[in-house]
């Protein structure tokens, strides 16, 4: 029978729509998975062909040569082209132990406290599969990495939103000035709260959570027996001698914290999809059971290359050099915003800058596409900047719940994980914004 089969009623043929015979799960709606998301709206295919992409957070340069060479060697071997253990290749787990053990102040057990995953995102998803029951609440700090929301709701969780509050003074400011209202956080905790997600350095704000902030979060977690997921994928990109405190190192927190890491961010290899989880056996072992059923194992040759990267990163001075190069990139883009006289958040970590676009004005009859109508004002501002100036960015209200959209719609996220020439070209183009500022 054809997709639109004919049926006969009262002697006349009527066409029956067969395009949506099987209803899909309601969880797709609850997690915004079916909504047209920001990535599809600000896709390169929808923007001018010469638009400079500072929206999406992937690099336009390759991983270091010695890491790429390790990948090539792994591809030319036999064992590394076949299944790895679901825990991850032992060489990578040993390298992770050597790299993170001193930072966490403990000797890590490679068999029970380290789990390699298919990117940090899959690792996080597996934690939700392993620990969330229907109706369990998960606290998210806004703005939040957009994958958290569907990952929580797909597994029966209920997101509870606590916004970071931006400073209200004029001029540039540090990401440290985005603050937590701890009374607000405490009110968000209920008997159904199971987990709290901490993202430091933070995407998209660039905030590096301070020790006293993490201590207060830790106290709440201890008081209410919460699991803490500490998303630290930007841990190698902390600037200006800011201290990156791992919440798992605070008193009593190792036993209830899973720390998330990423080779994609560390080695400019976002497409490799190699991530890891570090935590106590009581968290890692249930998560291993979940990830084994989701992906079974992760990419073998690229795990091996990541192991080489970790083994050699310190002796080559790679992470320090990479951090300094990102600091240079940050300076290029923020100097452009300074020339415009626009307010922005100077990030302590990660590779994103939030630009306050509340002063950007456009003609009343400007032809915006339907996809940005009915969303935060930042969607129109980002579209206008992309079309008229030729630099794309991401509207930050996408990373908020509807109730708090008004906080995010003043900002656009610009990624500086691009080469210096690209950033300089973008800054030059952005100077054209002057004529559109109120």
Secondary structure, 3 states (H helix, E strand, C coil): CCCCCEEEECCEEEECCCCCCCCCCCHHHHCCCCCCCHHHHCCHHHCCCCCEECCCCCCCCCCCHHHHHHHHHHHCCCHHHCCCCCCCCHHHHHHHHHHHHHHHCCCCCCCCCEEEECHHHHHHHHHHHHHCCCCCEEEEEECCCCHHHHHHHHCCCEEEEEEEECCCCCCCEEHHHCEECHHHHHHHCCCCEEEEEEECCCCCCCCCCCHHHHHHHHHHHHHHCCEEEEECCCCCCECCCCCCCCHHHCCCCHHHEEEEEEHHHHCCCHHHCCEEEEECHHHHHHHHHHHHHHCCCCCHHHHHHHHHHHHHHCCCCHHHHHHHHHHHHHHHHHHHHHHHCCCEEECCECCEEEEECCCECCCCCCCCCHHHCCCCHHHHHHHHHHHHCCEECEEHHHHCCHHHHHHHCCEEEEECCCCHHHHHHHHHHHHHHHHHEC
